[in-house]
Amino acid sequence: MSTKTHYYQPGFLFIPFGTYDESDVCKPKTKFIEMIHNAGGQLYTCKATVDMFHLTEDDFCDEAEKVLTVGQFYELSAGAEIIFT
């Protein structure tokens, strides 16, 4: 099930001790996407996933640049630092 909130699971351990509160461990996923995009990161969607789940471009955030195959992704990112695959 997809949610619009990211839950930083390890952070929940620190709530009882007052180190974190709920606002520290529950953040909207759009904030992470915006941060990556605004910092110059490029976001792509996976063609296999798009095909498997019958998705369209409308199912993705505006920051997603385009749909790529795995081969296209690795070709485009040759020499770059890949954070998530």
N, C-alpha and C positions, 0 to 999 in steps of 0.2 A: 504494500500500500504506500503510495506516494503522499508525502505531506509537504506543506510549504515551510515547515519549521525544521531547522537542524538542531538536534539535541546532542550536546557535547557530553557523551556518556561519562567519561572519567570525572568531569566536573561535578557530577551529582554526589560524588563521595565527599566533597568538601562543603556542601551546603550545611550539614549539621554543625560544622565547626565555625561557620560564619565567614569562611574564606571566600566563598562564592554565594551568590543568591540566584534565583531563577533567571533573572535577566542576563546573567553571565553565561549560563549554560543553554539557554533557549534563544536562538537567533533565527530570523527569517533567512531562508536559503538565498533569496534574491540579493541580500547584502553581500554574500560571498561572491556571487556571480558579478555584481557591479564592481566589487573591489578588484577582482581579477581583470575584468575588462578595462577599467579605468587605469590600471597599472600597466596596460599594454599587452596583457595576455590575450591569446586568441583561443576561442572556443569553437569546437567543431562537434558535429553529431556523427554517430556511427551508422553507416548504411545498413549493416546487418541488423542492428536494433530497429531501425526505421522499418525495414522490410518485415521483420519477424512480428512486430507489434502493430503493423499497418498504420504507422504514424505519418503525419505530414509536417511541413515546415511550421504550420500554425500551432503544433503541439510543443514547440520549443520557444525559449526566450529570444528576444530580439538580438541579444548579444551573440547568439550562435551564428557563426559566419556561413557555414554550408555543410552539407552532408558529404562525408568522405568514406571511401572504403578503407580497410586497414592498410592496404598497399599505398594508397594515396596519402594517408596520414603519415606513414613512416617516410615516404619520399619527401613530403613537404617539410617534415620536422628533422630531416637529416642534419646532424650537428647541433641541434637545439636541445635544450633541457626539457625533457618530457616529465611532467609531474604526475598526470593520471593517464592510464590507457585502459 
